[in-house]
Amino acid sequence: MRHPFGWEAILVVLTLLCAAWAATLSPFYLDADQILYSLQQALAVAGLLAGGLMMIIVAGEIDISLPATLAMGTILFARMAEAGLPIWFAVPVVLLLGATAGVINGSLVVGFGLPSLAVTLGTSAAYRALALALGGQEGHAAFPDSYISLGSTLLWGSVPLSLLLLGAVYLMLGGVMHGTVFGRLLYMVGANATAMRFSGARVGAIKVATFAAAGGIAGLAALVYVGQFESARADNASEILLFVVAAVTLGGVDVFGGRGRVAGVFLALLLLGTLKNGMGLANLPGPVQTLIIGSVLVVSVTIPQLSRLRLRLRAGPTASRTYAGPPRPAVPHPGAREEGQ
C-alpha cells in the first residue's frame, strides 16, 4: 500500500541532498544566519503567492495575475507611505485591494464562463498597467520604519519575521484546506465541478471566494515585498511566476484540480529554496538557474501523467479505448476524506 505521505518524504530526502551538495560548495553554507537569510530571500514572497495559487489550482482553475496583484499592492502601499497615512490604515487597504482583484478575476471566470488562464492573463496586464499609472516608471523607496517592519524585522537576532509569517500562513491554509467544510468543497469542486453543481453546491461562489482569498494573500505578499526590498515598482515580482508554479506542481498539486496537500507545497518551497541557494553558491548564471527551475516544473508535471498512463495500461485495452482525455479524480462522498487531505 502506498504511503499517504510518500511524495512528501521524497521531497524531504531531495532537500537534504541539495543541502549536502550546497555544503560542499561553501564552508559557510551551514551557518544558520546564512540559511535563514537565503530562505527569506527565496521564499518569503514566493511562498505566499504559492499558497494562494495552490488553493485556486485545487479548485480546478489558475491565476497567473498574482504577481501583478502584488505589484499593484506595493505601489499603493508606497503612495500611502508618501502621503503619511498610518500603517494601521494602509495594511487593510492593500489586503482589500488584493482581495478585490481576486474577486474581479473570479467573477469574470464564473460569471461569463471564461477560461481562467485567458482571464488572468488579461487582468495581469491590466493590473500592471494600473500600477504603472499609479506609481509611474520610477521606483519608490521612501518608507517609514513601520511600513518595512513586516519584511525586515529580525527576531532573536537572526530569525526573519517574514519567514514566521509564511509558516503561520501555511498552518492556517493547512487547517482550512484539510480541516474545514470549505476545504473539502474545494477538493470536490476541483475533482468534478459539474457533479457538485448537480448536488446543489454553489460552485461559482466557492471559486470566487478562492480567487479572493488568493488575491488577499498576494496583498500580504506585497507588504512583505516592500519590507524586504524597501522598494516599490510597477514591475515588481515580474519574474517570480515560474518559481511559484514550480513549487505548487512539485508539491504534488494536480494541475487538473482536486488533489494536493499544503504540506507538499511547503516542502517543495524548502527544496527549491535550498536548490536556489546552492546554485547561487555555485555561481551559476541567472539564465541557467531559470532553466533548471523550468526543468523542475516540466518534470513535476510529467511524473503524474506518466503514472496515469501506467495505470491505464494496467487496466487493459478496454480502458485505453474508452479514454477521452486526462482522467479526473472521482468526487468523494461528502462524508469521506479526500485524497488531497
N, C-alpha and C positions, 0 to 999 in steps of 0.2 A: 504494500500500500504506500502510495506516495505521501511523504511527509507534508502537512499543510503549509509549512514554512520553509520548504526545501529551497525555493529560489532566494529567499532572504538569507538563508545560510550560505548559499553560493556567493551572494554579494558581500557578506562579511569576510569570507575567505579571500575574495578578489581584492577587497580593500586592504587587508593585511599584507597581501603580496605586493600591492602597489606601494604601501608604506615601507616595506622591506627594500624594494627597489629604490625608492627615494632616499632612504637612509644610506645606501651605498654611494649616492651621488654627492652627498654633503654631510660632513660630521655635525652640522648644525640643524639638520632636519628634525631630529628627535627632541630638540628643545621645545618645551611646552609653549613658550611665548610665540615661537615661530609657527607652530602648528595652529594655534588659536588665531593668529593674525591671518595666516593664509586661508583658513576656513572662513573667516569673516569676509575676506575679500572675494572669495569664490561663491559663498553660499548665502550670505545674509539676505541679499536681494533676490537672487535667482531662486533660492529655496522657497521664498514666499510666493513668487509667481508660479512655481511648480505645484505648490499646494492648491492654489486656485484652479490651475489648469487641470489637475487630476480630477477634481470634482466634475468639471464640465465634460471631460472625456468619459468618465464613468457613466454620465448621463447620456452618452451617445452623441455628443456634439464636440465642437472645437472652438477655441477662441485665440486667434493669433494677434489680437489687438491689445493684449495685456501690457506688453512693453510700452506701447503708445499711451495707454491709460496712465502708466507710471510717469511718463514724461510730462503729460498734461498736469498730473498732480504736483510734480516738482516745480513747474513754472508757477502754478497757482500759489504754492507754498512760498516760493521766493517773492512773489508780488505782495503777499500778505506780510512777509517779514519786512519788506521795504516800506510798507505802509504803517509799520509799527503796531500791527494788531497782536494781541496777546496770544500765547501759544495755546491756551485752553480754547480759544475760538478757532484758531487756524487748523488744528488737528481734526476736529469733527468735520470741518468744511471739506478738507481733502478726502477724508474717508467717504463722505457723502458724494463727492464728485466721482470717485471711483465706482461706487455702487450705482450711481445714475448712469454712467457709461455702460455698466453691465446690464442694467435694465433695458437700455436702448438696444443693445445687441440682442438680448433675449427676446424682446418684443418684436424685432424685425424677423428673427428666425421663426418664432412661434406664430405671430400674427399673420405673416404673409407666406408661411411655408417655404421660406428661402433656405438654401444650404448655408450652414453656419460658417463654413470656410470662406465662401464668397462674401458673406455679410461682414465678417470680422476683418477680412482683407480690406474692404472698403472703409469700415469705421476706423481701422488702424491709420489709414491715410488721412481721414478726416480729423482724428484726434491729434495727429502730429501737426496738421495744419492749424488747428485751434491753438496748440501750444506755441507754434511759431508766431501766430497772430498776437497772442497774449504776451509773449516774452521777447519777441524779436530774435534776431540771429545771434546776438551776443549772449555770453554766459552771465549768470547771476551768482555772486559769491559773497554777498554781504548778509550774513546771517548772525543773529544774536545767539548766545550760548544755548538758550533754551530750545532754539529751533534745531540745533545739531546734536542735542544730547542723546537722542534715541539711537543714532548710528555711530556715535563717537565715544560714548561713556564706557569706561573700563571698570569692572567691579573686582574687588580683591586684588587690584594691581594689574591684572592682565586678561581677565575674562570679559569679552565684549558683551555688552548688554544686548546687542542685536542678535547674537547667537542664542542667548537665553530666550529672547522673544521668539526666535524661529522655533526653538524647541517647544515653547508654550503653545504656539500656533498649531504645531503638528500634533501635540497631545489633544488639543481641542478638536482638530479635524478627525483624529482617530476616534474620539468619543462620539462625534456627530455621525461619521460615516459607518461605524461599526456598532454603535450602541443606541441609535435612535430610529424612530419610525421614518423620519425624513431620509436618513441614510439608506435604510432598506429600500425605500421607494426609489431613490436614485439608482441603485443597482438594478432594480426590476424595470425601471423605465429604460435604462441603457440596454438591458437584455432584450426587451421586446416592448417598445412603446405602444404598438398597435394593440397588443393584448391588454396592456394596462389601461388604455382608453376604454376598451370594451368592459373592463372590470369596474369602471367608474372613477378611476384615479384622475386627478386634474393634472394631466401630463404637462400642459402648457405652463401652468402656474409653477410647477416644480422646476421646469427648465429655466424660466425667467428668474426664479429665486436663486438658482445655482449660478447663473450668469452674474446676478447682482452680488452674490457673496464673493465670487472670484474677483469682480471689479473692486469691491471694498478691500480685499486683501492686496490688490495691486496698489490701491491708495495708501495702504500701510507700508508697502514696499517703497513707495515714493518718499515717505517720511524717513525711512531708514537710509535710502539712497542719498538724500540731502545731507543727513548727518554723517554718513560715511565718507562722502567725497566733497562735501561742502561746496557743491556746485549744482546749478540747475540750467539745463539747456533743452531746447525742443528735440534734440536728437539723443537725449539720454536713453541708455539701455537699448540702442538700436541693433546691437549685435548679440543680444542675450537670448533670443528665442531658441536658437539651436541647442544651447546648453539646457534650457528649461525643458524642451520637448524630449531631449535625450534622457534627462533624469526621469521623466514621467514614464516613458516607454521602457527604459532599462529597469525601472522599479516594478515592472510586471503588470502595468495597467494596459488592458486590451484596447487597442486603437478603435475597435468596433463598439466599445462600450460594455458595461455590465460586469466588468471584472477588474480587480486591482486592490491593493491594500496600501494604506498610508505608510505602514512600516517599510514596505518595499521601496516606496519613493524616497523616504528619508534615508534609507541605507544606500540607495543609488546616488543620492546627493553626496553622501560622505565618500563614496567610491570615486565619483567624478571630481570632487574637490581634492582628494588625495592625488588622483592622476594628474590634475592640472598643476598642483604644486610640484609634483615630480617632474613634469615637463618643463616647468619654469626653472627648476634647479639644473635640468639638463641643457638649458639654454636653447630649447627648440624654438624656431621662429613661430610667430603667430599663425601664419597660414598652415604650418604643419600641425600645430595644435588644433586648429579648426578642422583640418582633415581627419585627425584622429577622433575628435568628438563626433564628427559627422559619420564616421565609420561605425562608431559605437551605436549611434542611432539606427543605422541601417541593420546592423546585426541584431539589435534588440527587437526590431520589428519583424525580422525574418524568422527568428527562432520559434515564436508561437505559430507562425504559418507552416513551418516545417513539421511541427508537432501535429497540427491539424491534418496535414497531408498524410502523415504516418498513420493516424487514427482512421482516416478514410480508406487507406489501403488495407488496413487490418480488417475493416468492416466488410470488404469483399466487393465484387464487381457491381452488385445491385446498388450499393451506396454511391459508388462512383458515377453510375449512370444517372442517378437522381440528383446529384449535386448541382446546385444552381447558384453558386456564389459562396462567399465566406460564411461559414456556419455561425449562427447566432446562439449565444447561450440560452438555455431554456429558462423560462420565467419560473422562479421558485415559488412555492406556496407561501402566502403571507406569513404563515406561522413557522416556516422553516428558515434555516440560516443560509444565506447566500454564500457562493464560493468566494466572493470578493471580501468576505469578512474574516 
